[in-house]
Amino acid sequence: MIMLSLIAKPKPKTIYTPYNMESNKCHICSKTVYYSEKIEANNRAYHKLCFKCQDQGCRLTLANFHYHHGNLFCPKHVPKLKAIL
């Protein structure tokens, strides 16, 4: 004989953090960046394929990118600062 419990059991609480769509837009193409394709640098989200050098299109990593005036560059193509004397 099967007895059914008439007492409601509390459901386990799940941790929910709202998905902030604005912070998950790619800084380059402005499309939604999903977790599996996300690179975050300088508090900005990027698609893996958008995370490239602005000069020559070289693929970047978090270890080798340079951020200069809102643009991404590889070490080889980062603009050189001109000394003002």
PDB file as gemmi writes it, atoms N, CA and C in Angstrom:
CRYST1    1.000    1.000    1.000  90.00  90.00  90.00 P 1                      
ATOM      1  N   MET A   1       0.841  -1.176   0.000  1.00  0.00           N  
ATOM      2  CA  MET A   1       0.000   0.000   0.000  1.00  0.00           C  
ATOM      3  C   MET A   1       0.891   1.246   0.000  1.00  0.00           C  
ATOM      4  N   ILE A   2       0.581   2.184  -0.873  1.00  0.00           N  
ATOM      5  CA  ILE A   2       1.355   3.416  -0.988  1.00  0.00           C  
ATOM      6  C   ILE A   2       0.627   4.519  -0.242  1.00  0.00           C  
ATOM      7  N   MET A   3       1.363   5.210   0.628  1.00  0.00           N  
ATOM      8  CA  MET A   3       0.767   6.319   1.376  1.00  0.00           C  
ATOM      9  C   MET A   3       1.297   7.627   0.800  1.00  0.00           C  
ATOM     10  N   LEU A   4       0.416   8.511   0.503  1.00  0.00           N  
ATOM     11  CA  LEU A   4       0.804   9.819  -0.011  1.00  0.00           C  
ATOM     12  C   LEU A   4       0.838  10.810   1.132  1.00  0.00           C  
ATOM     13  N   SER A   5       1.843  11.596   1.139  1.00  0.00           N  
ATOM     14  CA  SER A   5       1.958  12.607   2.177  1.00  0.00           C  
ATOM     15  C   SER A   5       1.090  13.806   1.806  1.00  0.00           C  
ATOM     16  N   LEU A   6       0.247  14.217   2.694  1.00  0.00           N  
ATOM     17  CA  LEU A   6      -0.614  15.370   2.453  1.00  0.00           C  
ATOM     18  C   LEU A   6       0.036  16.666   2.914  1.00  0.00           C  
ATOM     19  N   ILE A   7       1.156  16.537   3.570  1.00  0.00           N  
ATOM     20  CA  ILE A   7       1.866  17.719   4.042  1.00  0.00           C  
ATOM     21  C   ILE A   7       2.799  18.191   2.932  1.00  0.00           C  
ATOM     22  N   ALA A   8       2.667  19.458   2.585  1.00  0.00           N  
ATOM     23  CA  ALA A   8       3.495  20.020   1.510  1.00  0.00           C  
ATOM     24  C   ALA A   8       4.932  20.157   2.000  1.00  0.00           C  
ATOM     25  N   LYS A   9       5.830  19.644   1.205  1.00  0.00           N  
ATOM     26  CA  LYS A   9       7.246  19.756   1.543  1.00  0.00           C  
ATOM     27  C   LYS A   9       7.787  21.057   0.949  1.00  0.00           C  
ATOM     28  N   PRO A  10       8.601  21.769   1.713  1.00  0.00           N  
ATOM     29  CA  PRO A  10       9.154  23.012   1.166  1.00  0.00           C  
ATOM     30  C   PRO A  10      10.119  22.710   0.019  1.00  0.00           C  
ATOM     31  N   LYS A  11      10.026  23.517  -1.014  1.00  0.00           N  
ATOM     32  CA  LYS A  11      10.927  23.356  -2.152  1.00  0.00           C  
ATOM     33  C   LYS A  11      12.287  23.936  -1.787  1.00  0.00           C  
ATOM     34  N   PRO A  12      13.360  23.309  -2.247  1.00  0.00           N  
ATOM     35  CA  PRO A  12      14.679  23.877  -1.961  1.00  0.00           C  
ATOM     36  C   PRO A  12      14.823  25.224  -2.659  1.00  0.00           C  
ATOM     37  N   LYS A  13      15.430  26.154  -1.959  1.00  0.00           N  
ATOM     38  CA  LYS A  13      15.615  27.487  -2.528  1.00  0.00           C  
ATOM     39  C   LYS A  13      16.761  27.454  -3.530  1.00  0.00           C  
ATOM     40  N   THR A  14      16.535  28.100  -4.629  1.00  0.00           N  
ATOM     41  CA  THR A  14      17.588  28.204  -5.635  1.00  0.00           C  
ATOM     42  C   THR A  14      18.122  29.623  -5.634  1.00  0.00           C  
ATOM     43  N   ILE A  15      19.379  29.725  -5.885  1.00  0.00           N  
ATOM     44  CA  ILE A  15      19.994  31.045  -5.961  1.00  0.00           C  
ATOM     45  C   ILE A  15      19.763  31.570  -7.367  1.00  0.00           C  
ATOM     46  N   TYR A  16      19.175  32.732  -7.452  1.00  0.00           N  
ATOM     47  CA  TYR A  16      18.863  33.316  -8.749  1.00  0.00           C  
ATOM     48  C   TYR A  16      19.505  34.690  -8.839  1.00  0.00           C  
ATOM     49  N   THR A  17      20.290  34.862  -9.848  1.00  0.00           N  
ATOM     50  CA  THR A  17      20.835  36.183 -10.122  1.00  0.00           C  
ATOM     51  C   THR A  17      20.284  36.628 -11.463  1.00  0.00           C  
ATOM     52  N   PRO A  18      19.691  37.789 -11.509  1.00  0.00           N  
ATOM     53  CA  PRO A  18      19.103  38.244 -12.759  1.00  0.00           C  
ATOM     54  C   PRO A  18      20.150  38.371 -13.854  1.00  0.00           C  
ATOM     55  N   TYR A  19      19.779  38.008 -15.046  1.00  0.00           N  
ATOM     56  CA  TYR A  19      20.664  38.086 -16.199  1.00  0.00           C  
ATOM     57  C   TYR A  19      20.597  39.506 -16.734  1.00  0.00           C  
ATOM     58  N   ASN A  20      21.629  40.264 -16.502  1.00  0.00           N  
ATOM     59  CA  ASN A  20      21.662  41.658 -16.926  1.00  0.00           C  
ATOM     60  C   ASN A  20      22.015  41.719 -18.403  1.00  0.00           C  
ATOM     61  N   MET A  21      21.026  41.944 -19.242  1.00  0.00           N  
ATOM     62  CA  MET A  21      21.235  41.934 -20.688  1.00  0.00           C  
ATOM     63  C   MET A  21      22.156  43.060 -21.137  1.00  0.00           C  
ATOM     64  N   GLU A  22      22.102  44.200 -20.481  1.00  0.00           N  
ATOM     65  CA  GLU A  22      22.918  45.336 -20.912  1.00  0.00           C  
ATOM     66  C   GLU A  22      24.400  45.044 -20.740  1.00  0.00           C  
ATOM     67  N   SER A  23      24.783  44.408 -19.635  1.00  0.00           N  
ATOM     68  CA  SER A  23      26.197  44.129 -19.405  1.00  0.00           C  
ATOM     69  C   SER A  23      26.683  42.926 -20.206  1.00  0.00           C  
ATOM     70  N   ASN A  24      25.771  42.215 -20.874  1.00  0.00           N  
ATOM     71  CA  ASN A  24      26.151  41.064 -21.667  1.00  0.00           C  
ATOM     72  C   ASN A  24      26.020  41.329 -23.160  1.00  0.00           C  
ATOM     73  N   LYS A  25      26.204  42.570 -23.546  1.00  0.00           N  
ATOM     74  CA  LYS A  25      26.259  42.945 -24.954  1.00  0.00           C  
ATOM     75  C   LYS A  25      27.725  43.106 -25.321  1.00  0.00           C  
ATOM     76  N   CYS A  26      28.094  42.600 -26.474  1.00  0.00           N  
ATOM     77  CA  CYS A  26      29.472  42.700 -26.938  1.00  0.00           C  
ATOM     78  C   CYS A  26      29.825  44.165 -27.173  1.00  0.00           C  
ATOM     79  N   HIS A  27      30.974  44.575 -26.676  1.00  0.00           N  
ATOM     80  CA  HIS A  27      31.427  45.961 -26.820  1.00  0.00           C  
ATOM     81  C   HIS A  27      31.752  46.295 -28.279  1.00  0.00           C  
ATOM     82  N   ILE A  28      32.021  45.296 -29.096  1.00  0.00           N  
ATOM     83  CA  ILE A  28      32.368  45.516 -30.501  1.00  0.00           C  
ATOM     84  C   ILE A  28      31.122  45.480 -31.396  1.00  0.00           C  
ATOM     85  N   CYS A  29      30.347  44.401 -31.339  1.00  0.00           N  
ATOM     86  CA  CYS A  29      29.226  44.227 -32.278  1.00  0.00           C  
ATOM     87  C   CYS A  29      27.857  44.539 -31.673  1.00  0.00           C  
ATOM     88  N   SER A  30      27.789  44.758 -30.371  1.00  0.00           N  
ATOM     89  CA  SER A  30      26.552  45.102 -29.646  1.00  0.00           C  
ATOM     90  C   SER A  30      25.508  43.987 -29.608  1.00  0.00           C  
ATOM     91  N   LYS A  31      25.879  42.768 -29.968  1.00  0.00           N  
ATOM     92  CA  LYS A  31      24.959  41.633 -29.875  1.00  0.00           C  
ATOM     93  C   LYS A  31      25.126  40.952 -28.520  1.00  0.00           C  
ATOM     94  N   THR A  32      24.149  40.145 -28.128  1.00  0.00           N  
ATOM     95  CA  THR A  32      24.192  39.445 -26.848  1.00  0.00           C  
ATOM     96  C   THR A  32      25.352  38.460 -26.814  1.00  0.00           C  
ATOM     97  N   VAL A  33      26.077  38.475 -25.694  1.00  0.00           N  
ATOM     98  CA  VAL A  33      27.191  37.548 -25.491  1.00  0.00           C  
ATOM     99  C   VAL A  33      26.738  36.502 -24.483  1.00  0.00           C  
ATOM    100  N   TYR A  34      26.733  35.248 -24.889  1.00  0.00           N  
ATOM    101  CA  TYR A  34      26.361  34.162 -23.996  1.00  0.00           C  
ATOM    102  C   TYR A  34      27.605  33.644 -23.278  1.00  0.00           C  
ATOM    103  N   TYR A  35      27.387  33.027 -22.139  1.00  0.00           N  
ATOM    104  CA  TYR A  35      28.480  32.606 -21.262  1.00  0.00           C  
ATOM    105  C   TYR A  35      29.540  31.772 -21.984  1.00  0.00           C  
ATOM    106  N   SER A  36      29.127  30.882 -22.855  1.00  0.00           N  
ATOM    107  CA  SER A  36      30.074  29.977 -23.518  1.00  0.00           C  
ATOM    108  C   SER A  36      30.996  30.682 -24.504  1.00  0.00           C  
ATOM    109  N   GLU A  37      30.641  31.872 -24.931  1.00  0.00           N  
ATOM    110  CA  GLU A  37      31.458  32.589 -25.909  1.00  0.00           C  
ATOM    111  C   GLU A  37      31.969  33.924 -25.376  1.00  0.00           C  
ATOM    112  N   LYS A  38      31.901  34.114 -24.069  1.00  0.00           N  
ATOM    113  CA  LYS A  38      32.201  35.405 -23.461  1.00  0.00           C  
ATOM    114  C   LYS A  38      33.657  35.537 -23.029  1.00  0.00           C  
ATOM    115  N   ILE A  39      34.231  36.677 -23.368  1.00  0.00           N  
ATOM    116  CA  ILE A  39      35.519  37.103 -22.825  1.00  0.00           C  
ATOM    117  C   ILE A  39      35.256  38.446 -22.166  1.00  0.00           C  
ATOM    118  N   GLU A  40      35.695  38.610 -20.933  1.00  0.00           N  
ATOM    119  CA  GLU A  40      35.484  39.867 -20.233  1.00  0.00           C  
ATOM    120  C   GLU A  40      36.827  40.518 -19.953  1.00  0.00           C  
ATOM    121  N   ALA A  41      36.972  41.750 -20.427  1.00  0.00           N  
ATOM    122  CA  ALA A  41      38.202  42.511 -20.232  1.00  0.00           C  
ATOM    123  C   ALA A  41      37.839  43.969 -19.995  1.00  0.00           C  
ATOM    124  N   ASN A  42      38.486  44.589 -19.035  1.00  0.00           N  
ATOM    125  CA  ASN A  42      38.213  45.990 -18.682  1.00  0.00           C  
ATOM    126  C   ASN A  42      36.725  46.230 -18.418  1.00  0.00           C  
ATOM    127  N   ASN A  43      36.101  45.296 -17.710  1.00  0.00           N  
ATOM    128  CA  ASN A  43      34.681  45.367 -17.349  1.00  0.00           C  
ATOM    129  C   ASN A  43      33.758  45.454 -18.561  1.00  0.00           C  
ATOM    130  N   ARG A  44      34.195  44.923 -19.677  1.00  0.00           N  
ATOM    131  CA  ARG A  44      33.381  44.883 -20.889  1.00  0.00           C  
ATOM    132  C   ARG A  44      33.322  43.451 -21.392  1.00  0.00           C  
ATOM    133  N   ALA A  45      32.199  43.103 -21.994  1.00  0.00           N  
ATOM    134  CA  ALA A  45      32.020  41.755 -22.539  1.00  0.00           C  
ATOM    135  C   ALA A  45      32.308  41.762 -24.034  1.00  0.00           C  
ATOM    136  N   TYR A  46      32.907  40.669 -24.506  1.00  0.00           N  
ATOM    137  CA  TYR A  46      33.231  40.505 -25.924  1.00  0.00           C  
ATOM    138  C   TYR A  46      32.921  39.073 -26.338  1.00  0.00           C  
ATOM    139  N   HIS A  47      32.561  38.875 -27.605  1.00  0.00           N  
ATOM    140  CA  HIS A  47      32.540  37.534 -28.179  1.00  0.00           C  
ATOM    141  C   HIS A  47      33.991  37.120 -28.405  1.00  0.00           C  
ATOM    142  N   LYS A  48      34.272  35.837 -28.362  1.00  0.00           N  
ATOM    143  CA  LYS A  48      35.633  35.361 -28.629  1.00  0.00           C  
ATOM    144  C   LYS A  48      36.104  35.799 -30.007  1.00  0.00           C  
ATOM    145  N   LEU A  49      35.212  35.771 -31.000  1.00  0.00           N  
ATOM    146  CA  LEU A  49      35.602  36.152 -32.357  1.00  0.00           C  
ATOM    147  C   LEU A  49      35.720  37.667 -32.542  1.00  0.00           C  
ATOM    148  N   CYS A  50      35.092  38.451 -31.681  1.00  0.00           N  
ATOM    149  CA  CYS A  50      35.200  39.916 -31.760  1.00  0.00           C  
ATOM    150  C   CYS A  50      36.426  40.431 -31.011  1.00  0.00           C  
ATOM    151  N   PHE A  51      37.001  39.606 -30.149  1.00  0.00           N  
ATOM    152  CA  PHE A  51      38.140  40.003 -29.320  1.00  0.00           C  
ATOM    153  C   PHE A  51      39.407  39.891 -30.155  1.00  0.00           C  
ATOM    154  N   LYS A  52      39.640  40.902 -31.005  1.00  0.00           N  
ATOM    155  CA  LYS A  52      40.782  40.876 -31.915  1.00  0.00           C  
ATOM    156  C   LYS A  52      41.373  42.271 -32.056  1.00  0.00           C  
ATOM    157  N   CYS A  53      42.581  42.321 -32.572  1.00  0.00           N  
ATOM    158  CA  CYS A  53      43.319  43.568 -32.759  1.00  0.00           C  
ATOM    159  C   CYS A  53      42.567  44.479 -33.732  1.00  0.00           C  
ATOM    160  N   GLN A  54      42.397  45.735 -33.365  1.00  0.00           N  
ATOM    161  CA  GLN A  54      41.695  46.688 -34.224  1.00  0.00           C  
ATOM    162  C   GLN A  54      42.513  47.071 -35.452  1.00  0.00           C  
ATOM    163  N   ASP A  55      43.822  46.870 -35.398  1.00  0.00           N  
ATOM    164  CA  ASP A  55      44.680  47.258 -36.520  1.00  0.00           C  
ATOM    165  C   ASP A  55      44.726  46.184 -37.605  1.00  0.00           C  
ATOM    166  N   GLN A  56      45.093  44.966 -37.244  1.00  0.00           N  
ATOM    167  CA  GLN A  56      45.273  43.902 -38.231  1.00  0.00           C  
ATOM    168  C   GLN A  56      44.335  42.710 -38.052  1.00  0.00           C  
ATOM    169  N   GLY A  57      43.484  42.741 -37.039  1.00  0.00           N  
ATOM    170  CA  GLY A  57      42.537  41.643 -36.847  1.00  0.00           C  
ATOM    171  C   GLY A  57      43.132  40.401 -36.215  1.00  0.00           C  
ATOM    172  N   CYS A  58      44.295  40.518 -35.579  1.00  0.00           N  
ATOM    173  CA  CYS A  58      44.938  39.376 -34.909  1.00  0.00           C  
ATOM    174  C   CYS A  58      44.054  38.915 -33.747  1.00  0.00           C  
ATOM    175  N   ARG A  59      43.955  37.597 -33.545  1.00  0.00           N  
ATOM    176  CA  ARG A  59      43.209  37.056 -32.405  1.00  0.00           C  
ATOM    177  C   ARG A  59      43.944  37.413 -31.122  1.00  0.00           C  
ATOM    178  N   LEU A  60      43.195  37.831 -30.110  1.00  0.00           N  
ATOM    179  CA  LEU A  60      43.772  38.229 -28.830  1.00  0.00           C  
ATOM    180  C   LEU A  60      43.379  37.244 -27.734  1.00  0.00           C  
ATOM    181  N   THR A  61      44.155  37.263 -26.661  1.00  0.00           N  
ATOM    182  CA  THR A  61      43.828  36.520 -25.449  1.00  0.00           C  
ATOM    183  C   THR A  61      43.875  37.508 -24.293  1.00  0.00           C  
ATOM    184  N   LEU A  62      43.429  37.069 -23.133  1.00  0.00           N  
ATOM    185  CA  LEU A  62      43.494  37.945 -21.965  1.00  0.00           C  
ATOM    186  C   LEU A  62      44.932  38.214 -21.547  1.00  0.00           C  
ATOM    187  N   ALA A  63      45.852  37.371 -21.973  1.00  0.00           N  
ATOM    188  CA  ALA A  63      47.261  37.539 -21.605  1.00  0.00           C  
ATOM    189  C   ALA A  63      48.003  38.515 -22.518  1.00  0.00           C  
ATOM    190  N   ASN A  64      47.503  38.740 -23.746  1.00  0.00           N  
ATOM    191  CA  ASN A  64      48.308  39.553 -24.662  1.00  0.00           C  
ATOM    192  C   ASN A  64      47.616  40.805 -25.204  1.00  0.00           C  
ATOM    193  N   PHE A  65      46.423  41.139 -24.749  1.00  0.00           N  
ATOM    194  CA  PHE A  65      45.743  42.298 -25.332  1.00  0.00           C  
ATOM    195  C   PHE A  65      46.179  43.600 -24.668  1.00  0.00           C  
ATOM    196  N   HIS A  66      46.077  44.678 -25.421  1.00  0.00           N  
ATOM    197  CA  HIS A  66      46.308  46.031 -24.907  1.00  0.00           C  
ATOM    198  C   HIS A  66      45.061  46.845 -25.217  1.00  0.00           C  
ATOM    199  N   TYR A  67      44.677  47.683 -24.280  1.00  0.00           N  
ATOM    200  CA  TYR A  67      43.491  48.514 -24.431  1.00  0.00           C  
ATOM    201  C   TYR A  67      43.963  49.952 -24.546  1.00  0.00           C  
ATOM    202  N   HIS A  68      43.672  50.599 -25.660  1.00  0.00           N  
ATOM    203  CA  HIS A  68      44.164  51.956 -25.898  1.00  0.00           C  
ATOM    204  C   HIS A  68      43.032  52.806 -26.473  1.00  0.00           C  
ATOM    205  N   HIS A  69      42.578  53.810 -25.715  1.00  0.00           N  
ATOM    206  CA  HIS A  69      41.514  54.729 -26.138  1.00  0.00           C  
ATOM    207  C   HIS A  69      40.270  53.987 -26.634  1.00  0.00           C  
ATOM    208  N   GLY A  70      39.858  52.962 -25.899  1.00  0.00           N  
ATOM    209  CA  GLY A  70      38.640  52.236 -26.228  1.00  0.00           C  
ATOM    210  C   GLY A  70      38.780  51.160 -27.287  1.00  0.00           C  
ATOM    211  N   ASN A  71      39.981  50.935 -27.774  1.00  0.00           N  
ATOM    212  CA  ASN A  71      40.216  49.926 -28.806  1.00  0.00           C  
ATOM    213  C   ASN A  71      41.151  48.838 -28.300  1.00  0.00           C  
ATOM    214  N   LEU A  72      41.018  47.645 -28.864  1.00  0.00           N  
ATOM    215  CA  LEU A  72      41.864  46.507 -28.513  1.00  0.00           C  
ATOM    216  C   LEU A  72      42.996  46.369 -29.521  1.00  0.00           C  
ATOM    217  N   PHE A  73      44.188  46.066 -29.019  1.00  0.00           N  
ATOM    218  CA  PHE A  73      45.348  45.879 -29.883  1.00  0.00           C  
ATOM    219  C   PHE A  73      46.186  44.716 -29.378  1.00  0.00           C  
ATOM    220  N   CYS A  74      46.911  44.087 -30.303  1.00  0.00           N  
ATOM    221  CA  CYS A  74      47.901  43.083 -29.924  1.00  0.00           C  
ATOM    222  C   CYS A  74      49.184  43.836 -29.570  1.00  0.00           C  
ATOM    223  N   PRO A  75      50.148  43.183 -28.912  1.00  0.00           N  
ATOM    224  CA  PRO A  75      51.388  43.870 -28.533  1.00  0.00           C  
ATOM    225  C   PRO A  75      52.147  44.450 -29.731  1.00  0.00           C  
ATOM    226  N   LYS A  76      52.042  43.807 -30.874  1.00  0.00           N  
ATOM    227  CA  LYS A  76      52.779  44.261 -32.054  1.00  0.00           C  
ATOM    228  C   LYS A  76      52.178  45.531 -32.665  1.00  0.00           C  
ATOM    229  N   HIS A  77      50.871  45.693 -32.561  1.00  0.00           N  
ATOM    230  CA  HIS A  77      50.204  46.795 -33.241  1.00  0.00           C  
ATOM    231  C   HIS A  77      49.664  47.887 -32.322  1.00  0.00           C  
ATOM    232  N   VAL A  78      49.986  47.835 -31.041  1.00  0.00           N  
ATOM    233  CA  VAL A  78      49.503  48.876 -30.129  1.00  0.00           C  
ATOM    234  C   VAL A  78      50.137  50.207 -30.535  1.00  0.00           C  
ATOM    235  N   PRO A  79      49.341  51.282 -30.605  1.00  0.00           N  
ATOM    236  CA  PRO A  79      49.910  52.576 -31.006  1.00  0.00           C  
ATOM    237  C   PRO A  79      51.003  53.024 -30.049  1.00  0.00           C  
ATOM    238  N   LYS A  80      52.053  53.535 -30.617  1.00  0.00           N  
ATOM    239  CA  LYS A  80      53.168  54.036 -29.811  1.00  0.00           C  
ATOM    240  C   LYS A  80      52.839  55.445 -29.339  1.00  0.00           C  
ATOM    241  N   LEU A  81      53.130  55.710 -28.096  1.00  0.00           N  
ATOM    242  CA  LEU A  81      52.895  57.046 -27.561  1.00  0.00           C  
ATOM    243  C   LEU A  81      54.024  57.962 -28.013  1.00  0.00           C  
ATOM    244  N   LYS A  82      53.662  59.105 -28.545  1.00  0.00           N  
ATOM    245  CA  LYS A  82      54.665  60.065 -29.004  1.00  0.00           C  
ATOM    246  C   LYS A  82      55.020  60.981 -27.847  1.00  0.00           C  
ATOM    247  N   ALA A  83      56.297  61.098 -27.601  1.00  0.00           N  
ATOM    248  CA  ALA A  83      56.770  61.960 -26.520  1.00  0.00           C  
ATOM    249  C   ALA A  83      56.677  63.417 -26.961  1.00  0.00           C  
ATOM    250  N   ILE A  84      56.130  64.236 -26.094  1.00  0.00           N  
ATOM    251  CA  ILE A  84      56.047  65.672 -26.383  1.00  0.00           C  
ATOM    252  C   ILE A  84      57.127  66.352 -25.563  1.00  0.00           C  
ATOM    253  N   LEU A  85      58.069  66.952 -26.260  1.00  0.00           N  
ATOM    254  CA  LEU A  85      59.182  67.626 -25.577  1.00  0.00           C  
ATOM    255  C   LEU A  85      59.075  69.113 -25.725  1.00  0.00           C  
TER     256      LEU A  85                                                      
END                                                                             
